[in-house]
Amino acid sequence: MNDSLLNERVVYLNGEYVPESRATISISDRGFIYGDAVFDTARTFGGKIYRLREHVQRLMRSLRYVQIDPGLGVDEFCAIAEDVVARNAHLLGPDDDYWVFLRVTRGANYPDGSGADAGATVIVTCVPLPLAKRAALFRDGIDVVVPATRRTPPEALNPAAKTHNYLNLIVAGLETQKTSPDAWPVLLDTRGFLTEGSGSNIFLVHDGKVRTPKAQYVLAGVSRAVAMDLCRDLGIEIQEDDLAPYDAATADEAFITSTSLCLCPMGHFNGGVIGDGAVPGPVTAKLMEAYRAEVKTDYVAQYLAHLG
């Protein structure tokens, strides 16, 4: 293998480990044509994938929902993901970490039916977390905007399945970028209540109590579950509820959870300052500290170290 390939990330594709530039799929793959695929993401802390089994188990639930057989079990997926990270460890900086992606499509769908039995396409990759790009979020807080685009209702597609059909969230993001290019969109459901953003869950704090949208209307993220468990451990009241934009606008504090960000404070909602403007607020700060202890990494300092 030449030097350029030695310095290139390796990915897993259908039973083989190949350089990223050589990882190709059929133009007839249903994941490409129809978005007929599911995925899940995890991240590393100090090179170790956090709660990998939980992410893989959720991937398997998504696969069952859309009736795709990956030909692999939970243990096999976990071993592959760990192998991908290990094979790419030498390309990562000492203070960086990887975002790990597990993707499964239904496979190729040729018009003449010749590829009908080709089986699923399985891809596992890792990329460095965008620490520099998102570092300012931990200094200033995330600005959240509610776009006009509504979240796909659970009656149409259950949000618990993490599918490649992200156009709903993408269109909302494009809408937000036109007026607030640095803001994160959080969509309303068809009833007018807050749901989620792209790969992120929202939490509001009122009078020391934490509230988050009901799991029925969102993808209940692994990081969301961690935050809720930390609330219970700290004796902070946590409640799933229907939350209106009014609730966010009048919150004392608010924060976002996601795989990559873990738990990050919000600074503004629809252009208005949240609470007294403290970033983070006291409840959020307590939960961030608990999250640091949970993952055994000062993930906040990891981000802030990349501020220019």
LUMKE-37014 format. One record per residue (C-alpha): residue in three letters; x, z, y; residue number from 1. Coordinates in pm, 1 decimal, m for minus. Example, Ala and Ser with C-alpha at 12.3 -4.5 7.8 and 13.67 -1.06 7.14 Angstrom:
+------+----------+----------+----------+-----+
! rest !       px !       pz !       py !  nr !
+------+----------+----------+----------+-----+
!  ALA !   1230.0 !    780.0 !   m450.0 !   1 !
!  SER !   1367.0 !    714.0 !   m106.0 !   2 !
+------+----------+----------+----------+-----+
! end
This chain:
+------+----------+----------+----------+-----+
! rest !       px !       pz !       py !  nr !
+------+----------+----------+----------+-----+
!  MET !      0.0 !      0.0 !      0.0 !   1 !
!  ASN !    141.4 !    m94.3 !    343.1 !   2 !
!  ASP !    202.6 !    158.7 !    622.7 !   3 !
!  SER !   m109.7 !     61.7 !    816.6 !   4 !
!  LEU !   m329.3 !    145.6 !    518.9 !   5 !
!  LEU !   m144.1 !    472.9 !    462.6 !   6 !
!  ASN !   m249.4 !    573.9 !    815.1 !   7 !
!  GLU !   m610.1 !    470.0 !    759.0 !   8 !
!  ARG !   m889.7 !    695.5 !    643.5 !   9 !
!  VAL !  m1004.4 !    664.3 !    282.7 !  10 !
!  VAL !  m1373.2 !    650.5 !    188.2 !  11 !
!  TYR !  m1562.6 !    679.8 !   m138.1 !  12 !
!  LEU !  m1773.3 !    375.4 !   m223.1 !  13 !
!  ASN !  m1954.9 !    337.2 !   m553.4 !  14 !
!  GLY !  m1696.2 !    510.5 !   m770.8 !  15 !
!  GLU !  m1382.6 !    399.7 !   m585.5 !  16 !
!  TYR !  m1166.4 !    539.0 !   m307.0 !  17 !
!  VAL !  m1075.3 !    259.1 !    m68.6 !  18 !
!  PRO !   m932.0 !    223.5 !    284.1 !  19 !
!  GLU !  m1209.1 !    236.7 !    542.6 !  20 !
!  SER !  m1145.1 !   m120.9 !    658.3 !  21 !
!  ARG !  m1199.2 !   m247.7 !    302.7 !  22 !
!  ALA !  m1521.7 !    m56.6 !    237.6 !  23 !
!  THR !  m1793.3 !   m321.3 !    239.2 !  24 !
!  ILE !  m2150.0 !   m346.2 !    114.7 !  25 !
!  SER !  m2376.4 !   m642.8 !     45.2 !  26 !
!  ILE !  m2562.4 !   m801.6 !    336.0 !  27 !
!  SER !  m2865.9 !   m768.3 !    108.3 !  28 !
!  ASP !  m2830.3 !   m391.6 !     79.8 !  29 !
!  ARG !  m3166.4 !   m230.7 !    153.5 !  30 !
!  GLY !  m3000.5 !     36.8 !    365.0 !  31 !
!  PHE !  m2884.3 !   m240.0 !    598.6 !  32 !
!  ILE !  m3199.0 !   m453.0 !    582.8 !  33 !
!  TYR !  m3470.0 !   m187.8 !    592.3 !  34 !
!  GLY !  m3302.0 !    144.3 !    664.8 !  35 !
!  ASP !  m3400.3 !    225.6 !    306.2 !  36 !
!  ALA !  m3148.3 !    504.1 !    265.3 !  37 !
!  VAL !  m3089.5 !    873.4 !    314.3 !  38 !
!  PHE !  m2790.5 !   1071.2 !    434.3 !  39 !
!  ASP !  m2663.7 !   1416.2 !    514.1 !  40 !
!  THR !  m2376.9 !   1549.3 !    720.8 !  41 !
!  ALA !  m2152.6 !   1852.0 !    697.3 !  42 !
!  ARG !  m1843.0 !   1963.5 !    883.4 !  43 !
!  THR !  m1519.2 !   2136.7 !    802.8 !  44 !
!  PHE !  m1371.6 !   2454.3 !    943.0 !  45 !
!  GLY !   m998.1 !   2470.4 !    887.3 !  46 !
!  GLY !  m1026.0 !   2179.4 !    648.0 !  47 !
!  LYS !  m1292.6 !   2343.1 !    427.7 !  48 !
!  ILE !  m1645.3 !   2197.4 !    420.4 !  49 !
!  TYR !  m1899.9 !   2455.3 !    534.8 !  50 !
!  ARG !  m2208.8 !   2508.7 !    318.7 !  51 !
!  LEU !  m2146.5 !   2180.0 !    139.4 !  52 !
!  ARG !  m2374.2 !   2262.8 !   m153.0 !  53 !
!  GLU !  m2667.7 !   2328.5 !     82.4 !  54 !
!  HIS !  m2615.4 !   1992.1 !    251.0 !  55 !
!  VAL !  m2592.2 !   1814.2 !    m84.8 !  56 !
!  GLN !  m2903.0 !   1990.2 !   m212.1 !  57 !
!  ARG !  m3091.2 !   1870.8 !     94.7 !  58 !
!  LEU !  m2957.1 !   1519.9 !     31.9 !  59 !
!  MET !  m3095.1 !   1536.8 !   m320.6 !  60 !
!  ARG !  m3436.2 !   1645.2 !   m190.5 !  61 !
!  SER !  m3436.0 !   1349.6 !     48.9 !  62 !
!  LEU !  m3346.1 !   1120.1 !   m240.4 !  63 !
!  ARG !  m3633.4 !   1252.1 !   m450.5 !  64 !
!  TYR !  m3874.1 !   1204.5 !   m159.9 !  65 !
!  VAL !  m3784.7 !    834.2 !   m121.6 !  66 !
!  GLN !  m3740.1 !    788.6 !   m500.3 !  67 !
!  ILE !  m3376.4 !    679.0 !   m507.4 !  68 !
!  ASP !  m3161.5 !    769.4 !   m806.8 !  69 !
!  PRO !  m2799.5 !    809.7 !   m690.3 !  70 !
!  GLY !  m2663.2 !    840.2 !  m1042.4 !  71 !
!  LEU !  m2479.7 !   1157.8 !   m938.3 !  72 !
!  GLY !  m2561.6 !   1527.1 !   m946.1 !  73 !
!  VAL !  m2498.2 !   1804.4 !   m694.0 !  74 !
!  ASP !  m2165.5 !   1908.1 !   m845.6 !  75 !
!  GLU !  m2041.7 !   1548.1 !   m850.2 !  76 !
!  PHE !  m2137.3 !   1490.2 !   m487.3 !  77 !
!  CYS !  m1963.4 !   1813.2 !   m385.3 !  78 !
!  ALA !  m1646.7 !   1716.3 !   m572.2 !  79 !
!  ILE !  m1643.0 !   1370.3 !   m413.2 !  80 !
!  ALA !  m1690.9 !   1510.0 !    m61.2 !  81 !
!  GLU !  m1410.3 !   1761.2 !   m109.4 !  82 !
!  ASP !  m1187.3 !   1486.2 !   m249.6 !  83 !
!  VAL !  m1254.9 !   1259.8 !     49.7 !  84 !
!  VAL !  m1159.6 !   1538.2 !    291.0 !  85 !
!  ALA !   m845.9 !   1619.9 !     90.2 !  86 !
!  ARG !   m736.3 !   1254.6 !     80.9 !  87 !
!  ASN !   m770.0 !   1235.6 !    460.6 !  88 !
!  ALA !   m631.0 !   1578.2 !    549.2 !  89 !
!  HIS !   m292.0 !   1439.5 !    655.7 !  90 !
!  LEU !   m457.5 !   1232.4 !    930.3 !  91 !
!  LEU !   m619.2 !   1531.0 !   1101.1 !  92 !
!  GLY !   m463.7 !   1724.2 !   1389.5 !  93 !
!  PRO !   m386.5 !   2094.2 !   1334.4 !  94 !
!  ASP !   m675.4 !   2211.6 !   1555.6 !  95 !
!  ASP !   m927.0 !   1943.7 !   1456.9 !  96 !
!  ASP !  m1192.5 !   1920.7 !   1189.6 !  97 !
!  TYR !  m1386.1 !   1653.8 !   1004.8 !  98 !
!  TRP !  m1746.4 !   1546.0 !   1017.2 !  99 !
!  VAL !  m1843.5 !   1455.6 !    657.9 ! 100 !
!  PHE !  m2112.0 !   1195.0 !    586.4 ! 101 !
!  LEU !  m2287.7 !   1140.4 !    254.1 ! 102 !
!  ARG !  m2503.1 !    825.8 !    238.9 ! 103 !
!  VAL !  m2710.2 !    671.0 !    m38.2 ! 104 !
!  THR !  m2905.0 !    344.5 !    m12.1 ! 105 !
!  ARG !  m3142.9 !    191.8 !   m264.4 ! 106 !
!  GLY !  m2887.9 !    m85.7 !   m315.6 ! 107 !
!  ALA !  m2899.7 !   m462.9 !   m288.0 ! 108 !
!  ASN !  m3229.0 !   m652.1 !   m274.8 ! 109 !
!  TYR !  m3166.4 !  m1023.2 !   m331.8 ! 110 !
!  PRO !  m3459.0 !  m1259.8 !   m258.9 ! 111 !
!  ASP !  m3434.9 !  m1412.9 !   m607.6 ! 112 !
!  GLY !  m3440.3 !  m1069.8 !   m771.5 ! 113 !
!  SER !  m3091.4 !  m1109.8 !   m920.1 ! 114 !
!  GLY !  m2965.3 !   m779.8 !   m775.5 ! 115 !
!  ALA !  m3266.2 !   m570.2 !   m868.4 ! 116 !
!  ASP !  m3076.2 !   m359.6 !  m1121.5 ! 117 !
!  ALA !  m2757.2 !   m315.5 !   m920.4 ! 118 !
!  GLY !  m2836.3 !     49.7 !   m854.1 ! 119 !
!  ALA !  m2786.0 !    268.9 !   m551.8 ! 120 !
!  THR !  m2502.8 !    235.2 !   m302.4 ! 121 !
!  VAL !  m2319.7 !    567.3 !   m257.5 ! 122 !
!  ILE !  m2084.4 !    622.2 !     36.9 ! 123 !
!  VAL !  m1893.8 !    936.1 !    139.8 ! 124 !
!  THR !  m1682.2 !    930.3 !    454.9 ! 125 !
!  CYS !  m1527.1 !   1165.1 !    706.9 ! 126 !
!  VAL !  m1442.1 !   1119.6 !   1074.1 ! 127 !
!  PRO !  m1284.3 !   1361.7 !   1323.2 ! 128 !
!  LEU !  m1537.2 !   1567.2 !   1516.8 ! 129 !
!  PRO !  m1580.7 !   1444.3 !   1878.3 ! 130 !
!  LEU !  m1437.8 !   1766.3 !   2020.4 ! 131 !
!  ALA !  m1309.7 !   1622.1 !   2349.2 ! 132 !
!  LYS !  m1628.9 !   1426.7 !   2415.8 ! 133 !
!  ARG !  m1847.2 !   1736.3 !   2373.3 ! 134 !
!  ALA !  m1616.9 !   2008.4 !   2505.5 ! 135 !
!  ALA !  m1793.7 !   2034.1 !   2843.3 ! 136 !
!  LEU !  m2119.9 !   2126.9 !   2668.7 ! 137 !
!  PHE !  m1976.3 !   2470.9 !   2591.8 ! 138 !
!  ARG !  m1866.4 !   2517.5 !   2952.4 ! 139 !
!  ASP !  m2176.5 !   2388.0 !   3130.1 ! 140 !
!  GLY !  m2446.5 !   2401.8 !   2864.4 ! 141 !
!  ILE !  m2645.6 !   2110.4 !   2725.8 ! 142 !
!  ASP !  m2887.4 !   1933.4 !   2959.7 ! 143 !
!  VAL !  m3206.5 !   1856.8 !   2768.3 ! 144 !
!  VAL !  m3464.5 !   1599.5 !   2876.4 ! 145 !
!  VAL !  m3800.8 !   1521.1 !   2717.1 ! 146 !
!  PRO !  m3849.7 !   1142.8 !   2690.2 ! 147 !
!  ALA !  m4185.9 !    966.1 !   2677.8 ! 148 !
!  THR !  m4116.5 !    853.3 !   2320.4 ! 149 !
!  ARG !  m4285.9 !   1088.1 !   2072.2 ! 150 !
!  ARG !  m4145.0 !   1203.7 !   1738.8 ! 151 !
!  THR !  m4274.6 !   1024.8 !   1429.9 ! 152 !
!  PRO !  m4551.7 !   1254.2 !   1298.7 ! 153 !
!  PRO !  m4517.2 !   1417.4 !    955.1 ! 154 !
!  GLU !  m4833.5 !   1235.9 !    848.4 ! 155 !
!  ALA !  m4635.1 !    910.1 !    876.6 ! 156 !
!  LEU !  m4291.8 !   1019.9 !    751.2 ! 157 !
!  ASN !  m4195.7 !   1372.6 !    660.0 ! 158 !
!  PRO !  m3911.8 !   1485.6 !    893.0 ! 159 !
!  ALA !  m3767.5 !   1703.0 !    614.7 ! 160 !
!  ALA !  m3620.4 !   1385.1 !    464.6 ! 161 !
!  LYS !  m3301.0 !   1284.2 !    645.1 ! 162 !
!  THR !  m3337.2 !    907.0 !    626.9 ! 163 !
!  HIS !  m3158.9 !    615.9 !    790.8 ! 164 !
!  ASN !  m3477.7 !    543.0 !    985.1 ! 165 !
!  TYR !  m3342.8 !    681.5 !   1312.9 ! 166 !
!  LEU !  m3494.5 !    418.4 !   1544.6 ! 167 !
!  ASN !  m3750.2 !    667.2 !   1672.4 ! 168 !
!  LEU !  m3472.1 !    899.2 !   1790.3 ! 169 !
!  ILE !  m3250.9 !    610.5 !   1902.4 ! 170 !
!  VAL !  m3522.2 !    463.6 !   2125.6 ! 171 !
!  ALA !  m3576.0 !    808.7 !   2276.7 ! 172 !
!  GLY !  m3202.5 !    834.8 !   2339.4 ! 173 !
!  LEU !  m3188.9 !    494.2 !   2508.6 ! 174 !
!  GLU !  m3482.0 !    594.7 !   2726.4 ! 175 !
!  THR !  m3304.3 !    915.1 !   2827.9 ! 176 !
!  GLN !  m2976.7 !    736.7 !   2907.1 ! 177 !
!  LYS !  m3143.3 !    524.2 !   3173.8 ! 178 !
!  THR !  m3220.2 !    822.8 !   3394.8 ! 179 !
!  SER !  m3003.2 !   1104.0 !   3256.1 ! 180 !
!  PRO !  m2700.9 !    952.3 !   3079.1 ! 181 !
!  ASP !  m2543.8 !   1289.4 !   2995.4 ! 182 !
!  ALA !  m2863.6 !   1458.6 !   2874.2 ! 183 !
!  TRP !  m2978.8 !   1518.0 !   2518.6 ! 184 !
!  PRO !  m3335.0 !   1411.2 !   2435.8 ! 185 !
!  VAL !  m3568.1 !   1651.5 !   2259.4 ! 186 !
!  LEU !  m3889.3 !   1475.3 !   2159.6 ! 187 !
!  LEU !  m4245.6 !   1600.3 !   2169.0 ! 188 !
!  ASP !  m4475.3 !   1559.8 !   1871.8 ! 189 !
!  THR !  m4803.4 !   1372.3 !   1902.4 ! 190 !
!  ARG !  m4971.6 !   1701.4 !   1998.4 ! 191 !
!  GLY !  m4739.6 !   1758.5 !   2296.4 ! 192 !
!  PHE !  m4512.6 !   2028.1 !   2148.2 ! 193 !
!  LEU !  m4131.8 !   2027.1 !   2129.0 ! 194 !
!  THR !  m3978.1 !   1907.9 !   1803.2 ! 195 !
!  GLU !  m3608.9 !   1812.6 !   1781.5 ! 196 !
!  GLY !  m3331.8 !   1584.0 !   1898.4 ! 197 !
!  SER !  m3103.4 !   1356.7 !   1703.4 ! 198 !
!  GLY !  m2946.9 !   1586.7 !   1445.7 ! 199 !
!  SER !  m3025.6 !   1895.3 !   1653.9 ! 200 !
!  ASN !  m3278.4 !   2178.8 !   1671.2 ! 201 !
!  ILE !  m3390.0 !   2364.7 !   1983.7 ! 202 !
!  PHE !  m3432.0 !   2741.6 !   2030.4 ! 203 !
!  LEU !  m3582.5 !   2927.9 !   2327.8 ! 204 !
!  VAL !  m3536.1 !   3290.5 !   2427.8 ! 205 !
!  HIS !  m3812.3 !   3487.8 !   2601.5 ! 206 !
!  ASP !  m3774.7 !   3860.6 !   2667.5 ! 207 !
!  GLY !  m3503.5 !   3889.6 !   2404.4 ! 208 !
!  LYS !  m3711.5 !   3713.2 !   2138.2 ! 209 !
!  VAL !  m3602.2 !   3380.8 !   1990.3 ! 210 !
!  ARG !  m3849.0 !   3100.5 !   1914.2 ! 211 !
!  THR !  m3803.9 !   2759.0 !   1755.7 ! 212 !
!  PRO !  m4041.9 !   2473.5 !   1659.5 ! 213 !
!  LYS !  m4216.8 !   2493.8 !   1323.7 ! 214 !
!  ALA !  m4035.0 !   2343.1 !   1026.4 ! 215 !
!  GLN !  m4340.5 !   2126.3 !    955.0 ! 216 !
!  TYR !  m4251.7 !   1905.4 !   1252.7 ! 217 !
!  VAL !  m3871.0 !   1896.8 !   1240.0 ! 218 !
!  LEU !  m3577.8 !   1846.6 !   1007.4 ! 219 !
!  ALA !  m3499.7 !   2211.5 !    938.8 ! 220 !
!  GLY !  m3124.3 !   2189.5 !    975.9 ! 221 !
!  VAL !  m2870.6 !   2397.7 !    787.4 ! 222 !
!  SER !  m2735.2 !   2521.0 !   1122.0 ! 223 !
!  ARG !  m3091.0 !   2607.5 !   1224.4 ! 224 !
!  ALA !  m3119.7 !   2824.0 !    914.0 ! 225 !
!  VAL !  m2786.6 !   2991.2 !    989.7 ! 226 !
!  ALA !  m2902.1 !   3075.0 !   1343.3 ! 227 !
!  MET !  m3228.9 !   3219.9 !   1213.3 ! 228 !
!  ASP !  m3045.2 !   3431.1 !    955.3 ! 229 !
!  LEU !  m2806.6 !   3557.7 !   1223.9 ! 230 !
!  CYS !  m3103.8 !   3659.8 !   1438.3 ! 231 !
!  ARG !  m3240.7 !   3865.9 !   1150.6 ! 232 !
!  ASP !  m2899.8 !   4019.8 !   1079.7 ! 233 !
!  LEU !  m2868.4 !   4124.2 !   1445.2 ! 234 !
!  GLY !  m3222.5 !   4260.0 !   1465.4 ! 235 !
!  ILE !  m3332.5 !   3984.9 !   1704.9 ! 236 !
!  GLU !  m3693.3 !   3879.3 !   1659.0 ! 237 !
!  ILE !  m3712.3 !   3515.9 !   1546.4 ! 238 !
!  GLN !  m4033.5 !   3316.1 !   1527.1 ! 239 !
!  GLU !  m4133.3 !   2960.4 !   1439.8 ! 240 !
!  ASP !  m4398.6 !   2847.8 !   1684.7 ! 241 !
!  ASP !  m4559.5 !   2558.8 !   1870.1 ! 242 !
!  LEU !  m4349.8 !   2535.5 !   2187.0 ! 243 !
!  ALA !  m4462.9 !   2339.7 !   2491.5 ! 244 !
!  PRO !  m4233.4 !   2200.4 !   2764.2 ! 245 !
!  TYR !  m4364.4 !   2486.2 !   2978.9 ! 246 !
!  ASP !  m4206.0 !   2732.5 !   2735.9 ! 247 !
!  ALA !  m3867.8 !   2564.8 !   2773.5 ! 248 !
!  ALA !  m3894.8 !   2541.5 !   3151.2 ! 249 !
!  THR !  m3968.4 !   2914.9 !   3175.0 ! 250 !
!  ALA !  m3726.2 !   3037.2 !   2906.3 ! 251 !
!  ASP !  m3471.4 !   3305.3 !   2988.3 ! 252 !
!  GLU !  m3218.2 !   3126.5 !   2769.0 ! 253 !
!  ALA !  m3209.4 !   2833.3 !   2529.6 ! 254 !
!  PHE !  m2967.0 !   2683.1 !   2283.2 ! 255 !
!  ILE !  m2921.9 !   2393.1 !   2044.2 ! 256 !
!  THR !  m2801.1 !   2405.1 !   1684.8 ! 257 !
!  SER !  m2643.5 !   2115.5 !   1496.9 ! 258 !
!  THR !  m2387.0 !   2058.3 !   1224.9 ! 259 !
!  SER !  m2116.7 !   1952.1 !   1467.8 ! 260 !
!  LEU !  m2191.9 !   2190.3 !   1757.0 ! 261 !
!  CYS !  m2298.7 !   2488.2 !   1544.4 ! 262 !
!  LEU !  m2475.9 !   2684.1 !   1820.2 ! 263 !
!  CYS !  m2438.6 !   2566.7 !   2179.5 ! 264 !
!  PRO !  m2611.3 !   2695.6 !   2496.2 ! 265 !
!  MET !  m2849.6 !   2484.0 !   2702.1 ! 266 !
!  GLY !  m2799.3 !   2468.2 !   3077.3 ! 267 !
!  HIS !  m3094.0 !   2265.6 !   3206.4 ! 268 !
!  PHE !  m3432.3 !   2147.7 !   3088.3 ! 269 !
!  ASN !  m3587.0 !   1841.4 !   3252.8 ! 270 !
!  GLY !  m3354.0 !   1892.0 !   3548.8 ! 271 !
!  GLY !  m3436.4 !   2259.1 !   3601.9 ! 272 !
!  VAL !  m3192.1 !   2545.4 !   3549.0 ! 273 !
!  ILE !  m3271.1 !   2763.0 !   3249.1 ! 274 !
!  GLY !  m3318.2 !   3129.0 !   3334.3 ! 275 !
!  ASP !  m3066.5 !   3264.1 !   3583.8 ! 276 !
!  GLY !  m2820.8 !   2985.3 !   3507.1 ! 277 !
!  ALA !  m2584.8 !   3194.9 !   3294.5 ! 278 !
!  VAL !  m2414.9 !   2986.5 !   3025.0 ! 279 !
!  PRO !  m2442.8 !   3134.2 !   2773.5 ! 280 !
!  GLY !  m2708.1 !   3398.7 !   2827.3 ! 281 !
!  PRO !  m2667.7 !   3740.9 !   2659.5 ! 282 !
!  VAL !  m2873.4 !   3668.8 !   2346.5 ! 283 !
!  THR !  m2712.2 !   3327.5 !   2301.1 ! 284 !
!  ALA !  m2366.2 !   3477.8 !   2352.9 ! 285 !
!  LYS !  m2434.2 !   3740.7 !   2085.0 ! 286 !
!  LEU !  m2547.8 !   3470.9 !   1841.2 ! 287 !
!  MET !  m2245.6 !   3251.4 !   1919.3 ! 288 !
!  GLU !  m2015.2 !   3542.3 !   1844.1 ! 289 !
!  ALA !  m2197.4 !   3603.5 !   1516.2 ! 290 !
!  TYR !  m2169.8 !   3233.1 !   1433.1 ! 291 !
!  ARG !  m1794.1 !   3249.7 !   1491.8 ! 292 !
!  ALA !  m1772.3 !   3535.1 !   1246.1 ! 293 !
!  GLU !  m1991.6 !   3350.8 !    995.3 ! 294 !
!  VAL !  m1770.7 !   3040.5 !    988.0 ! 295 !
!  LYS !  m1446.4 !   3239.9 !   1035.1 ! 296 !
!  THR !  m1344.1 !   3002.2 !   1314.3 ! 297 !
!  ASP !  m1365.4 !   3023.8 !   1692.4 ! 298 !
!  TYR !  m1545.7 !   2692.5 !   1714.0 ! 299 !
!  VAL !  m1618.7 !   2745.9 !   2085.0 ! 300 !
!  ALA !  m1249.1 !   2777.2 !   2167.3 ! 301 !
!  GLN !  m1186.8 !   2473.9 !   1947.4 ! 302 !
!  TYR !  m1413.0 !   2267.8 !   2172.2 ! 303 !
!  LEU !  m1301.2 !   2420.8 !   2503.0 ! 304 !
!  ALA !   m935.7 !   2351.5 !   2418.8 ! 305 !
!  HIS !  m1013.2 !   1981.8 !   2463.6 ! 306 !
!  LEU !  m1132.1 !   2010.8 !   2824.6 ! 307 !
!  GLY !   m931.0 !   1785.3 !   3052.4 ! 308 !
+------+----------+----------+----------+-----+
! end
